Amino acid sequence: MRPHLLKSISSHAGDGTVIDYKPEPGVVTEEDQVSVDLVHSGLEGVIYEESAAQASHFTNMQELVAGKTGTAERAGREPTGWFVVYVPADNPQYAVACCVEQGGYGSESAMYVVRDIMGAIYGEPDTSEEVDSSGVR
């Protein structure tokens, strides 16, 4: 689906709406289901199997999360980290991404931002006190 920010505009007079967003498909591709399932499995593994500390921030959510962490490094600077998730993993309704420039690795910085956003969406705040190997929380 094409990304969008607007769902509707309420009428100034009355209870109706002036504009209602109608979702439209973006690019339609056909992929081998075995390959798609392998990627989905890997993205769930990033969340729940990459590290116990990282997994602890998502195991208290009722919905299954899938995602990917990443880092860009440049000589003489702190790494830039990002973290992207989609939820629920088996029927995505939300996608959240965060990039923290020179904030450290994705699991040390951007992951916490994404987790807090998911907590706000689902009313399930991050209760984990676990930290990664760098000691960051």
N, CA, C and O atoms as a GROMACS GRO file, in nm:
protein
  548
    1MET      N    1   0.084  -0.118   0.000
    1MET     CA    2   0.000   0.000   0.000
    1MET      C    3   0.088   0.124   0.000
    1MET      O    4   0.197   0.125   0.057
    2ARG      N    5   0.040   0.228  -0.064
    2ARG     CA    6   0.113   0.354  -0.064
    2ARG      C    7   0.109   0.415   0.075
    2ARG      O    8   0.002   0.421   0.137
    3PRO      N    9   0.222   0.461   0.126
    3PRO     CA   10   0.222   0.526   0.258
    3PRO      C   11   0.137   0.653   0.254
    3PRO      O   12   0.126   0.720   0.151
    4HIS      N   13   0.076   0.684   0.367
    4HIS     CA   14  -0.006   0.804   0.376
    4HIS      C   15  -0.007   0.857   0.519
    4HIS      O   16   0.023   0.784   0.614
    5LEU      N   17  -0.042   0.982   0.534
    5LEU     CA   18  -0.050   1.044   0.666
    5LEU      C   19  -0.192   1.083   0.702
    5LEU      O   20  -0.223   1.100   0.820
    6LEU      N   21  -0.277   1.097   0.605
    6LEU     CA   22  -0.412   1.147   0.625
    6LEU      C   23  -0.513   1.035   0.619
    6LEU      O   24  -0.515   0.957   0.524
    7LYS      N   25  -0.598   1.026   0.720
    7LYS     CA   26  -0.708   0.928   0.717
    7LYS      C   27  -0.835   0.994   0.669
    7LYS      O   28  -0.904   0.941   0.582
    8SER      N   29  -0.867   1.110   0.726
    8SER     CA   30  -0.987   1.183   0.684
    8SER      C   31  -0.980   1.325   0.737
    8SER      O   32  -0.898   1.359   0.822
    9ILE      N   33  -1.069   1.408   0.684
    9ILE     CA   34  -1.086   1.544   0.732
    9ILE      C   35  -1.231   1.557   0.774
    9ILE      O   36  -1.322   1.534   0.694
   10SER      N   37  -1.252   1.596   0.900
   10SER     CA   38  -1.387   1.611   0.952
   10SER      C   39  -1.451   1.739   0.900
   10SER      O   40  -1.383   1.840   0.880
   11SER      N   41  -1.578   1.732   0.878
   11SER     CA   42  -1.654   1.848   0.833
   11SER      C   43  -1.660   1.952   0.943
   11SER      O   44  -1.677   1.919   1.061
   12HIS      N   45  -1.646   2.077   0.905
   12HIS     CA   46  -1.656   2.187   1.003
   12HIS      C   47  -1.798   2.199   1.056
   12HIS      O   48  -1.821   2.234   1.172
   13ALA      N   49  -1.893   2.170   0.969
   13ALA     CA   50  -2.034   2.176   1.007
   13ALA      C   51  -2.093   2.036   0.995
   13ALA      O   52  -2.093   1.978   0.886
   14GLY      N   53  -2.141   1.981   1.103
   14GLY     CA   54  -2.202   1.848   1.099
   14GLY      C   55  -2.108   1.741   1.147
   14GLY      O   56  -1.999   1.769   1.198
   15ASP      N   57  -2.153   1.617   1.131
   15ASP     CA   58  -2.078   1.503   1.182
   15ASP      C   59  -2.000   1.428   1.075
   15ASP      O   60  -1.926   1.336   1.109
   16GLY      N   61  -2.013   1.462   0.950
   16GLY     CA   62  -1.950   1.387   0.842
   16GLY      C   63  -1.805   1.426   0.818
   16GLY      O   64  -1.746   1.503   0.893
   17THR      N   65  -1.751   1.371   0.711
   17THR     CA   66  -1.614   1.404   0.671
   17THR      C   67  -1.616   1.467   0.533
   17THR      O   68  -1.704   1.440   0.452
   18VAL      N   69  -1.519   1.552   0.508
   18VAL     CA   70  -1.506   1.617   0.378
   18VAL      C   71  -1.424   1.529   0.285
   18VAL      O   72  -1.455   1.517   0.166
   19ILE      N   73  -1.320   1.467   0.339
   19ILE     CA   74  -1.232   1.379   0.262
   19ILE      C   75  -1.206   1.252   0.341
   19ILE      O   76  -1.177   1.258   0.461
   20ASP      N   77  -1.218   1.139   0.277
   20ASP     CA   78  -1.181   1.011   0.337
   20ASP      C   79  -1.072   0.949   0.250
   20ASP      O   80  -1.090   0.935   0.129
   21TYR      N   81  -0.960   0.913   0.311
   21TYR     CA   82  -0.850   0.853   0.236
   21TYR      C   83  -0.888   0.712   0.192
   21TYR      O   84  -0.939   0.634   0.272
   22LYS      N   85  -0.865   0.682   0.068
   22LYS     CA   86  -0.888   0.548   0.014
   22LYS      C   87  -0.752   0.484  -0.016
   22LYS      O   88  -0.681   0.530  -0.106
   23PRO      N   89  -0.715   0.379   0.057
   23PRO     CA   90  -0.585   0.316   0.033
   23PRO      C   91  -0.573   0.265  -0.111
   23PRO      O   92  -0.670   0.214  -0.168
   24GLU      N   93  -0.454   0.280  -0.166
   24GLU     CA   94  -0.427   0.232  -0.301
   24GLU      C   95  -0.302   0.146  -0.299
   24GLU      O   96  -0.206   0.175  -0.228
   25PRO      N   97  -0.304   0.039  -0.377
   25PRO     CA   98  -0.181  -0.042  -0.384
   25PRO      C   99  -0.070   0.035  -0.453
   25PRO      O  100  -0.093   0.110  -0.548
   26GLY      N  101   0.052   0.015  -0.404
   26GLY     CA  102   0.169   0.074  -0.468
   26GLY      C  103   0.216  -0.023  -0.576
   26GLY      O  104   0.142  -0.053  -0.670
   27VAL      N  105   0.335  -0.069  -0.565
   27VAL     CA  106   0.390  -0.166  -0.660
   27VAL      C  107   0.342  -0.305  -0.620
   27VAL      O  108   0.354  -0.345  -0.504
   28VAL      N  109   0.290  -0.377  -0.714
   28VAL     CA  110   0.243  -0.513  -0.689
   28VAL      C  111   0.349  -0.609  -0.743
   28VAL      O  112   0.383  -0.606  -0.862
   29THR      N  113   0.400  -0.693  -0.656
   29THR     CA  114   0.501  -0.790  -0.698
   29THR      C  115   0.452  -0.931  -0.668
   29THR      O  116   0.363  -0.951  -0.585
   30GLU      N  117   0.509  -1.025  -0.736
   30GLU     CA  118   0.478  -1.165  -0.710
   30GLU      C  119   0.606  -1.233  -0.667
   30GLU      O  120   0.704  -1.238  -0.743
   31GLU      N  121   0.606  -1.285  -0.546
   31GLU     CA  122   0.723  -1.351  -0.490
   31GLU      C  123   0.689  -1.494  -0.454
   31GLU      O  124   0.574  -1.527  -0.424
   32ASP      N  125   0.790  -1.578  -0.457
   32ASP     CA  126   0.775  -1.716  -0.414
   32ASP      C  127   0.743  -1.716  -0.265
   32ASP      O  128   0.820  -1.660  -0.187
   33GLN      N  129   0.634  -1.779  -0.223
   33GLN     CA  130   0.592  -1.777  -0.083
   33GLN      C  131   0.696  -1.836   0.011
   33GLN      O  132   0.708  -1.792   0.125
   34VAL      N  133   0.771  -1.935  -0.034
   34VAL     CA  134   0.876  -1.993   0.049
   34VAL      C  135   0.982  -1.888   0.082
   34VAL      O  136   1.030  -1.881   0.195
   35SER      N  137   1.018  -1.806  -0.016
   35SER     CA  138   1.117  -1.700   0.007
   35SER      C  139   1.062  -1.593   0.101
   35SER      O  140   1.133  -1.546   0.190
   36VAL      N  141   0.937  -1.555   0.082
   36VAL     CA  142   0.874  -1.455   0.168
   36VAL      C  143   0.868  -1.506   0.312
   36VAL      O  144   0.899  -1.431   0.405
   37ASP      N  145   0.830  -1.631   0.330
   37ASP     CA  146   0.823  -1.689   0.464
   37ASP      C  147   0.960  -1.693   0.531
   37ASP      O  148   0.971  -1.671   0.651
   38LEU      N  149   1.064  -1.721   0.454
   38LEU     CA  150   1.200  -1.723   0.507
   38LEU      C  151   1.241  -1.584   0.558
   38LEU      O  152   1.300  -1.572   0.665
   39VAL      N  153   1.210  -1.480   0.480
   39VAL     CA  154   1.243  -1.343   0.521
   39VAL      C  155   1.165  -1.306   0.647
   39VAL      O  156   1.223  -1.252   0.742
   40HIS      N  157   1.034  -1.334   0.649
   40HIS     CA  158   0.953  -1.304   0.769
   40HIS      C  159   1.009  -1.375   0.892
   40HIS      O  160   1.017  -1.315   1.000
   41SER      N  161   1.047  -1.499   0.877
   41SER     CA  162   1.103  -1.576   0.988
   41SER      C  163   1.232  -1.510   1.038
   41SER      O  164   1.254  -1.499   1.159
   42GLY      N  165   1.315  -1.468   0.946
   42GLY     CA  166   1.440  -1.401   0.982
   42GLY      C  167   1.416  -1.270   1.055
   42GLY      O  168   1.488  -1.237   1.150
   43LEU      N  169   1.316  -1.194   1.012
   43LEU     CA  170   1.286  -1.066   1.075
   43LEU      C  171   1.226  -1.084   1.214
   43LEU      O  172   1.247  -1.000   1.301
   44GLU      N  173   1.153  -1.191   1.236
   44GLU     CA  174   1.106  -1.223   1.372
   44GLU      C  175   1.225  -1.266   1.458
   44GLU      O  176   1.233  -1.232   1.576
   45GLY      N  177   1.316  -1.342   1.397
   45GLY     CA  178   1.436  -1.387   1.468
   45GLY      C  179   1.522  -1.271   1.515
   45GLY      O  180   1.582  -1.278   1.623
   46VAL      N  181   1.530  -1.165   1.436
   46VAL     CA  182   1.607  -1.048   1.477
   46VAL      C  183   1.554  -0.994   1.609
   46VAL      O  184   1.632  -0.957   1.697
   47ILE      N  185   1.424  -0.992   1.623
   47ILE     CA  186   1.362  -0.937   1.744
   47ILE      C  187   1.377  -1.030   1.863
   47ILE      O  188   1.412  -0.986   1.973
   48TYR      N  189   1.351  -1.160   1.842
   48TYR     CA  190   1.341  -1.252   1.956
   48TYR      C  191   1.462  -1.343   1.977
   48TYR      O  192   1.473  -1.405   2.082
   49GLU      N  193   1.553  -1.351   1.879
   49GLU     CA  194   1.662  -1.446   1.891
   49GLU      C  195   1.801  -1.384   1.880
   49GLU      O  196   1.900  -1.450   1.912
   50GLU      N  197   1.812  -1.259   1.836
   50GLU     CA  198   1.943  -1.198   1.816
   50GLU      C  199   2.017  -1.178   1.948
   50GLU      O  200   2.136  -1.207   1.958
   51SER      N  201   1.945  -1.129   2.048
   51SER     CA  202   2.006  -1.116   2.181
   51SER      C  203   1.894  -1.120   2.285
   51SER      O  204   1.784  -1.071   2.262
   52ALA      N  205   1.926  -1.179   2.398
   52ALA     CA  206   1.827  -1.189   2.506
   52ALA      C  207   1.787  -1.051   2.556
   52ALA      O  208   1.670  -1.028   2.588
   53ALA      N  209   1.884  -0.960   2.564
   53ALA     CA  210   1.855  -0.825   2.612
   53ALA      C  211   1.757  -0.755   2.519
   53ALA      O  212   1.661  -0.693   2.564
   54GLN      N  213   1.781  -0.765   2.390
   54GLN     CA  214   1.692  -0.703   2.292
   54GLN      C  215   1.554  -0.768   2.296
   54GLN      O  216   1.453  -0.697   2.297
   55ALA      N  217   1.548  -0.898   2.299
   55ALA     CA  218   1.420  -0.970   2.301
   55ALA      C  219   1.335  -0.931   2.421
   55ALA      O  220   1.213  -0.926   2.411
   56SER      N  221   1.400  -0.905   2.534
   56SER     CA  222   1.326  -0.874   2.657
   56SER      C  223   1.239  -0.749   2.644
   56SER      O  224   1.143  -0.733   2.718
   57HIS      N  225   1.271  -0.662   2.552
   57HIS     CA  226   1.194  -0.540   2.533
   57HIS      C  227   1.066  -0.564   2.452
   57HIS      O  228   0.978  -0.479   2.449
   58PHE      N  229   1.056  -0.680   2.388
   58PHE     CA  230   0.940  -0.707   2.303
   58PHE      C  231   0.855  -0.824   2.352
   58PHE      O  232   0.741  -0.839   2.308
   59THR      N  233   0.908  -0.906   2.441
   59THR     CA  234   0.834  -1.025   2.483
   59THR      C  235   0.713  -0.993   2.569
   59THR      O  236   0.626  -1.078   2.588
   60ASN      N  237   0.705  -0.871   2.622
   60ASN     CA  238   0.586  -0.836   2.700
   60ASN      C  239   0.474  -0.778   2.614
   60ASN      O  240   0.370  -0.741   2.666
   61MET      N  241   0.494  -0.771   2.484
   61MET     CA  242   0.388  -0.725   2.394
   61MET      C  243   0.302  -0.843   2.353
   61MET      O  244   0.353  -0.953   2.330
   62GLN      N  245   0.171  -0.822   2.344
   62GLN     CA  246   0.081  -0.928   2.302
   62GLN      C  247   0.099  -0.962   2.155
   62GLN      O  248   0.085  -1.078   2.116
   63GLU      N  249   0.130  -0.862   2.073
   63GLU     CA  250   0.147  -0.885   1.930
   63GLU      C  251   0.289  -0.930   1.899
   63GLU      O  252   0.384  -0.886   1.964
   64LEU      N  253   0.303  -1.016   1.800
   64LEU     CA  254   0.433  -1.061   1.754
   64LEU      C  255   0.495  -0.953   1.667
   64LEU      O  256   0.428  -0.897   1.579
   65VAL      N  257   0.621  -0.922   1.690
   65VAL     CA  258   0.692  -0.814   1.621
   65VAL      C  259   0.798  -0.874   1.529
   65VAL      O  260   0.861  -0.974   1.563
   66ALA      N  261   0.817  -0.813   1.413
   66ALA     CA  262   0.925  -0.850   1.322
   66ALA      C  263   1.000  -0.722   1.286
   66ALA      O  264   0.938  -0.616   1.276
   67GLY      N  265   1.131  -0.731   1.267
   67GLY     CA  266   1.204  -0.609   1.236
   67GLY      C  267   1.349  -0.631   1.204
   67GLY      O  268   1.396  -0.744   1.192
   68LYS      N  269   1.420  -0.520   1.190
   68LYS     CA  270   1.562  -0.524   1.154
   68LYS      C  271   1.633  -0.406   1.216
   68LYS      O  272   1.583  -0.294   1.216
   69THR      N  273   1.750  -0.433   1.267
   69THR     CA  274   1.838  -0.329   1.319
   69THR      C  275   1.948  -0.304   1.216
   69THR      O  276   1.980  -0.391   1.135
   70GLY      N  277   2.006  -0.188   1.222
   70GLY     CA  278   2.114  -0.158   1.129
   70GLY      C  279   2.204  -0.049   1.182
   70GLY      O  280   2.166   0.027   1.271
   71THR      N  281   2.323  -0.043   1.126
   71THR     CA  282   2.421   0.055   1.170
   71THR      C  283   2.504   0.100   1.049
   71THR      O  284   2.541   0.020   0.964
   72ALA      N  285   2.532   0.230   1.045
   72ALA     CA  286   2.623   0.285   0.945
   72ALA      C  287   2.740   0.344   1.020
   72ALA      O  288   2.723   0.418   1.117
   73GLU      N  289   2.860   0.311   0.976
   73GLU     CA  290   2.979   0.360   1.044
   73GLU      C  291   3.060   0.449   0.950
   73GLU      O  292   3.069   0.424   0.830
   74ARG      N  293   3.117   0.553   1.009
   74ARG     CA  294   3.202   0.646   0.935
   74ARG      C  295   3.322   0.677   1.023
   74ARG      O  296   3.307   0.707   1.141
   75ALA      N  297   3.439   0.671   0.965
   75ALA     CA  298   3.562   0.692   1.041
   75ALA      C  299   3.559   0.824   1.116
   75ALA      O  300   3.523   0.928   1.061
   76GLY      N  301   3.596   0.819   1.243
   76GLY     CA  302   3.605   0.939   1.324
   76GLY      C  303   3.474   0.986   1.384
   76GLY      O  304   3.470   1.090   1.450
   77ARG      N  305   3.366   0.912   1.362
   77ARG     CA  306   3.236   0.952   1.416
   77ARG      C  307   3.170   0.834   1.486
   77ARG      O  308   3.203   0.718   1.460
   78GLU      N  309   3.078   0.865   1.574
   78GLU     CA  310   2.998   0.760   1.636
   78GLU      C  311   2.909   0.697   1.529
   78GLU      O  312   2.868   0.765   1.435
   79PRO      N  313   2.877   0.567   1.543
   79PRO     CA  314   2.791   0.503   1.444
   79PRO      C  315   2.650   0.564   1.443
   79PRO      O  316   2.603   0.617   1.544
   80THR      N  317   2.585   0.555   1.328
   80THR     CA  318   2.444   0.593   1.314
   80THR      C  319   2.364   0.465   1.314
   80THR      O  320   2.391   0.374   1.235
   81GLY      N  321   2.264   0.456   1.402
   81GLY     CA  322   2.186   0.334   1.414
   81GLY      C  323   2.042   0.353   1.371
   81GLY      O  324   1.986   0.461   1.384
   82TRP      N  325   1.983   0.246   1.320
   82TRP     CA  326   1.841   0.248   1.288
   82TRP      C  327   1.775   0.119   1.330
   82TRP      O  328   1.841   0.018   1.353
   83PHE      N  329   1.645   0.125   1.340
   83PHE     CA  330   1.567   0.009   1.381
   83PHE      C  331   1.431   0.023   1.315
   83PHE      O  332   1.369   0.130   1.320
   84VAL      N  333   1.383  -0.084   1.254
   84VAL     CA  334   1.256  -0.084   1.183
   84VAL      C  335   1.177  -0.207   1.225
   84VAL      O  336   1.233  -0.316   1.232
   85VAL      N  337   1.047  -0.190   1.254
   85VAL     CA  338   0.962  -0.304   1.286
   85VAL      C  339   0.830  -0.294   1.213
   85VAL      O  340   0.789  -0.187   1.168
   86TYR      N  341   0.763  -0.410   1.202
   86TYR     CA  342   0.623  -0.411   1.161
   86TYR      C  343   0.548  -0.503   1.256
   86TYR      O  344   0.599  -0.605   1.302
   87VAL      N  345   0.423  -0.463   1.283
   87VAL     CA  346   0.343  -0.531   1.385
   87VAL      C  347   0.197  -0.532   1.341
   87VAL      O  348   0.151  -0.433   1.283
   88PRO      N  349   0.123  -0.636   1.366
   88PRO     CA  350   0.164  -0.771   1.403
   88PRO      C  351   0.242  -0.837   1.290
   88PRO      O  352   0.217  -0.812   1.172
   89ALA      N  353   0.336  -0.920   1.326
   89ALA     CA  354   0.424  -0.982   1.227
   89ALA      C  355   0.348  -1.066   1.126
   89ALA      O  356   0.387  -1.072   1.009
   90ASP      N  357   0.238  -1.129   1.168
   90ASP     CA  358   0.164  -1.216   1.076
   90ASP      C  359   0.058  -1.143   0.994
   90ASP      O  360   0.003  -1.201   0.900
   91ASN      N  361   0.028  -1.017   1.027
   91ASN     CA  362  -0.069  -0.937   0.952
   91ASN      C  363  -0.040  -0.790   0.982
   91ASN      O  364  -0.113  -0.726   1.058
   92PRO      N  365   0.067  -0.735   0.922
   92PRO     CA  366   0.114  -0.601   0.959
   92PRO      C  367   0.007  -0.492   0.948
   92PRO      O  368  -0.062  -0.480   0.846
   93GLN      N  369  -0.005  -0.415   1.055
   93GLN     CA  370  -0.094  -0.299   1.058
   93GLN      C  371  -0.014  -0.170   1.077
   93GLN      O  372  -0.058  -0.062   1.037
   94TYR      N  373   0.104  -0.183   1.138
   94TYR     CA  374   0.188  -0.067   1.166
   94TYR      C  375   0.332  -0.099   1.126
   94TYR      O  376   0.378  -0.212   1.141
   95ALA      N  377   0.400   0.003   1.076
   95ALA     CA  378   0.544  -0.005   1.053
   95ALA      C  379   0.605   0.119   1.118
   95ALA      O  380   0.556   0.230   1.098
   96VAL      N  381   0.710   0.100   1.195
   96VAL     CA  382   0.775   0.211   1.264
   96VAL      C  383   0.925   0.201   1.237
   96VAL      O  384   0.984   0.094   1.248
   97ALA      N  385   0.985   0.314   1.202
   97ALA     CA  386   1.128   0.318   1.177
   97ALA      C  387   1.188   0.437   1.249
   97ALA      O  388   1.124   0.542   1.264
   98CYS      N  389   1.311   0.421   1.295
   98CYS     CA  390   1.382   0.530   1.361
   98CYS      C  391   1.530   0.523   1.322
   98CYS      O  392   1.589   0.415   1.315
   99CYS      N  393   1.587   0.639   1.296
   99CYS     CA  394   1.731   0.651   1.270
   99CYS      C  395   1.787   0.754   1.366
   99CYS      O  396   1.735   0.866   1.376
  100VAL      N  397   1.892   0.716   1.438
  100VAL     CA  398   1.956   0.809   1.532
  100VAL      C  399   2.098   0.834   1.482
  100VAL      O  400   2.186   0.749   1.493
  101GLU      N  401   2.118   0.953   1.426
  101GLU     CA  402   2.249   0.988   1.373
  101GLU      C  403   2.351   0.998   1.486
  101GLU      O  404   2.330   1.068   1.585
  102GLN      N  405   2.462   0.928   1.468
  102GLN     CA  406   2.571   0.924   1.564
  102GLN      C  407   2.523   0.888   1.705
  102GLN      O  408   2.574   0.938   1.805
  103GLY      N  409   2.423   0.800   1.710
  103GLY     CA  410   2.366   0.759   1.838
  103GLY      C  411   2.410   0.622   1.883
  103GLY      O  412   2.361   0.571   1.984
  104GLY      N  413   2.501   0.562   1.811
  104GLY     CA  414   2.543   0.426   1.844
  104GLY      C  415   2.471   0.325   1.757
  104GLY      O  416   2.396   0.362   1.666
  105TYR      N  417   2.495   0.200   1.784
  105TYR     CA  418   2.434   0.093   1.705
  105TYR      C  419   2.282   0.098   1.720
  105TYR      O  420   2.230   0.150   1.818
  106GLY      N  421   2.210   0.042   1.620
  106GLY     CA  422   2.064   0.047   1.620
  106GLY      C  423   2.001  -0.012   1.745
  106GLY      O  424   1.901   0.039   1.794
  107SER      N  425   2.060  -0.121   1.796
  107SER     CA  426   2.005  -0.184   1.916
  107SER      C  427   2.039  -0.107   2.043
  107SER      O  428   1.985  -0.136   2.150
  108GLU      N  429   2.129  -0.008   2.032
  108GLU     CA  430   2.168   0.074   2.147
  108GLU      C  431   2.093   0.207   2.152
  108GLU      O  432   2.099   0.278   2.252
  109SER      N  433   2.025   0.241   2.044
  109SER     CA  434   1.964   0.374   2.038
  109SER      C  435   1.824   0.369   1.977
  109SER      O  436   1.724   0.385   2.047
  110ALA      N  437   1.817   0.346   1.849
  110ALA     CA  438   1.690   0.354   1.776
  110ALA      C  439   1.589   0.249   1.824
  110ALA      O  440   1.469   0.274   1.819
  111MET      N  441   1.635   0.134   1.868
  111MET     CA  442   1.544   0.029   1.915
  111MET      C  443   1.455   0.079   2.028
  111MET      O  444   1.337   0.046   2.033
  112TYR      N  445   1.511   0.158   2.119
  112TYR     CA  446   1.434   0.207   2.233
  112TYR      C  447   1.326   0.306   2.189
  112TYR      O  448   1.217   0.309   2.246
  113VAL      N  449   1.356   0.386   2.089
  113VAL     CA  450   1.258   0.481   2.035
  113VAL      C  451   1.144   0.404   1.971
  113VAL      O  452   1.027   0.432   1.997
  114VAL      N  453   1.178   0.308   1.887
  114VAL     CA  454   1.076   0.226   1.820
  114VAL      C  455   0.991   0.152   1.922
  114VAL      O  456   0.869   0.148   1.910
  115ARG      N  457   1.054   0.095   2.023
  115ARG     CA  458   0.979   0.020   2.125
  115ARG      C  459   0.885   0.111   2.201
  115ARG      O  460   0.772   0.072   2.232
  116ASP      N  461   0.928   0.233   2.232
  116ASP     CA  462   0.840   0.327   2.301
  116ASP      C  463   0.721   0.367   2.215
  116ASP      O  464   0.610   0.384   2.266
  117ILE      N  465   0.743   0.382   2.085
  117ILE     CA  466   0.632   0.414   1.994
  117ILE      C  467   0.534   0.298   1.989
  117ILE      O  468   0.413   0.318   1.995
  118MET      N  469   0.586   0.175   1.977
  118MET     CA  470   0.498   0.058   1.975
  118MET      C  471   0.422   0.047   2.108
  118MET      O  472   0.305   0.010   2.109
  119GLY      N  473   0.488   0.078   2.216
  119GLY     CA  474   0.422   0.076   2.347
  119GLY      C  475   0.308   0.175   2.353
  119GLY      O  476   0.203   0.146   2.411
  120ALA      N  477   0.326   0.293   2.294
  120ALA     CA  478   0.220   0.394   2.292
  120ALA      C  479   0.104   0.349   2.204
  120ALA      O  480  -0.012   0.370   2.239
  121ILE      N  481   0.134   0.289   2.090
  121ILE     CA  482   0.028   0.244   1.999
  121ILE      C  483  -0.057   0.136   2.065
  121ILE      O  484  -0.180   0.141   2.058
  122TYR      N  485   0.008   0.039   2.129
  122TYR     CA  486  -0.064  -0.076   2.185
  122TYR      C  487  -0.095  -0.064   2.334
  122TYR      O  488  -0.157  -0.153   2.392
  123GLY      N  489  -0.053   0.045   2.396
  123GLY     CA  490  -0.077   0.060   2.539
  123GLY      C  491   0.000  -0.042   2.622
  123GLY      O  492  -0.046  -0.084   2.728
  124GLU      N  493   0.118  -0.080   2.573
  124GLU     CA  494   0.203  -0.179   2.638
  124GLU      C  495   0.344  -0.122   2.651
  124GLU      O  496   0.430  -0.151   2.568
  125PRO      N  497   0.370  -0.041   2.754
  125PRO     CA  498   0.501   0.021   2.768
  125PRO      C  499   0.612  -0.081   2.789
  125PRO      O  500   0.589  -0.193   2.836
  126ASP      N  501   0.732  -0.041   2.754
  126ASP     CA  502   0.850  -0.124   2.773
  126ASP      C  503   0.882  -0.131   2.922
  126ASP      O  504   0.909  -0.029   2.985
  127THR      N  505   0.878  -0.251   2.978
  127THR     CA  506   0.905  -0.268   3.120
  127THR      C  507   1.039  -0.335   3.147
  127THR      O  508   1.076  -0.356   3.262
  128SER      N  509   1.110  -0.369   3.041
  128SER     CA  510   1.238  -0.439   3.057
  128SER      C  511   1.345  -0.345   3.109
  128SER      O  512   1.354  -0.229   3.069
  129GLU      N  513   1.426  -0.397   3.198
  129GLU     CA  514   1.541  -0.324   3.249
  129GLU      C  515   1.670  -0.378   3.189
  129GLU      O  516   1.780  -0.333   3.224
  130GLU      N  517   1.658  -0.476   3.098
  130GLU     CA  518   1.776  -0.537   3.036
  130GLU      C  519   1.850  -0.434   2.952
  130GLU      O  520   1.789  -0.345   2.894
  131VAL      N  521   1.982  -0.448   2.946
  131VAL     CA  522   2.066  -0.361   2.866
  131VAL      C  523   2.152  -0.447   2.774
  131VAL      O  524   2.175  -0.564   2.801
  132ASP      N  525   2.198  -0.388   2.665
  132ASP     CA  526   2.284  -0.462   2.573
  132ASP      C  527   2.426  -0.467   2.627
  132ASP      O  528   2.453  -0.421   2.738
  133SER      N  529   2.515  -0.523   2.549
  133SER     CA  530   2.653  -0.544   2.595
  133SER      C  531   2.728  -0.414   2.623
  133SER      O  532   2.828  -0.415   2.695
  134SER      N  533   2.679  -0.301   2.567
  134SER     CA  534   2.746  -0.173   2.591
  134SER      C  535   2.700  -0.109   2.722
  134SER      O  536   2.755  -0.008   2.766
  135GLY      N  537   2.596  -0.170   2.784
  135GLY     CA  538   2.544  -0.113   2.908
  135GLY      C  539   2.441  -0.006   2.886
  135GLY      O  540   2.399   0.060   2.981
  136VAL      N  541   2.398   0.015   2.761
  136VAL     CA  542   2.302   0.120   2.728
  136VAL      C  543   2.162   0.075   2.759
  136VAL      O  544   2.126  -0.040   2.732
  137ARG      N  545   2.083   0.161   2.814
  137ARG     CA  546   1.937   0.139   2.831
  137ARG      C  547   1.865   0.264   2.795
  137ARG      O  548   1.742   0.269   2.801
   0.00000   0.00000   0.00000
